Amino acid sequence: MATRGMRHAVLWVRDPAASAAFYEQALGLQIKTTMGDAVFMSSPDSGTDHDLGLFKADGPKAGQRGIGLYHIAWEIGTLAELVEAKERLTDMGALVGENNHGVSRSLYCQDPDGIEFEIMWELPLDLLDADAPSNIPLDLDGDIARWGADRSSRGA
């Protein structure tokens, strides 16, 4: 048996409505439906009923950290969109890191509950170079000069 990919993620958050507003502004996700305090969101072009579920965490264990999810990665279509995301997330105070992984260009961000997520542009197969350095500072201007702002990511 092999999986076909990840269909959705569900996060425990303090305030689902506030988190939904954050993900709407940060990633352009749209609310598909709500059930009580729970909010279900999707990317505009998603073929799923939801990409992200937000459930209210309350009680004595709310907010505790420990073993669990590190981050969720969201793919973006072009380098221009990655630049736009970087500007928006910086303005929101949500950007906490960035990296050139060699195979992808990544922004690392935190939501209002401190849950980390990644926005990534994955290199198309024809651009992969096994000898390229990885885990180096992000240089989006250099990447755009080399490949163009509208170059689609591998998954687009």
Backbone hydrogen bonds, N-H to C=O, Kabsch-Sander energy under -0.5 kcal/mol:
donor,donor_aa,acceptor,acceptor_aa,energy
9,A,51,D,-2.1
11,L,53,G,-2.9
13,V,11,L,-0.6
13,V,55,F,-3.1
19,S,15,D,-2.7
20,A,16,P,-2.6
21,A,17,A,-2.1
22,F,18,A,-2.0
23,Y,19,S,-2.7
24,E,20,A,-2.2
25,Q,21,A,-2.1
26,A,22,F,-3.4
27,L,23,Y,-2.1
28,G,23,Y,-0.5
28,G,24,E,-1.1
29,L,23,Y,-1.5
30,Q,42,S,-3.0
32,K,40,F,-3.4
33,T,40,F,-1.4
35,M,38,A,-2.0
38,A,35,M,-2.1
39,V,54,L,-2.0
40,F,33,T,-2.7
41,M,52,L,-3.1
42,S,30,Q,-2.2
46,S,43,S,-1.8
51,D,41,M,-3.1
52,L,41,M,-2.3
53,G,9,A,-2.8
54,L,39,V,-2.9
55,F,11,L,-2.9
55,F,53,G,-0.5
57,A,13,V,-3.4
58,D,56,K,-0.6
62,A,59,G,-1.2
64,Q,61,K,-1.8
72,I,116,E,-0.9
74,W,118,E,-3.2
76,I,120,M,-2.7
79,L,151,R,-0.7
80,A,149,A,-2.7
82,L,78,T,-1.5
83,V,79,L,-2.3
84,E,80,A,-2.3
85,A,81,E,-2.5
86,K,82,L,-2.4
87,E,83,V,-2.3
88,R,84,E,-2.5
89,L,85,A,-3.0
90,T,86,K,-2.2
91,D,87,E,-2.4
92,M,88,R,-1.8
93,G,89,L,-0.5
93,G,90,T,-1.2
94,A,89,L,-2.5
95,L,89,L,-1.1
96,V,108,Y,-3.4
97,G,108,Y,-1.6
99,N,106,S,-2.4
100,N,136,I,-2.6
101,H,99,N,-0.7
101,H,104,S,-2.2
102,G,104,S,-0.6
103,V,101,H,-1.4
105,R,121,W,-2.3
106,S,99,N,-3.0
107,L,119,I,-2.4
108,Y,97,G,-3.5
109,C,117,F,-2.9
110,Q,94,A,-1.9
111,D,115,I,-2.1
114,G,111,D,-2.5
116,E,70,Y,-0.6
117,F,109,C,-2.4
118,E,72,I,-3.3
119,I,107,L,-2.4
120,M,74,W,-2.8
120,M,118,E,-0.5
121,W,105,R,-2.2
122,E,120,M,-0.5
123,L,103,V,-2.3
127,L,124,P,-2.1
128,L,124,P,-0.6
128,L,125,L,-1.0
132,A,129,D,-1.9
135,N,100,N,-1.2
136,I,100,N,-1.9
143,D,139,D,-2.3
144,I,140,L,-2.7
145,A,141,D,-2.2
146,R,142,G,-1.9
147,W,143,D,-2.9
148,G,144,I,-2.2
151,R,148,G,-1.2
153,S,77,G,-2.3
154,R,122,E,-2.4
156,A,153,S,-1.0
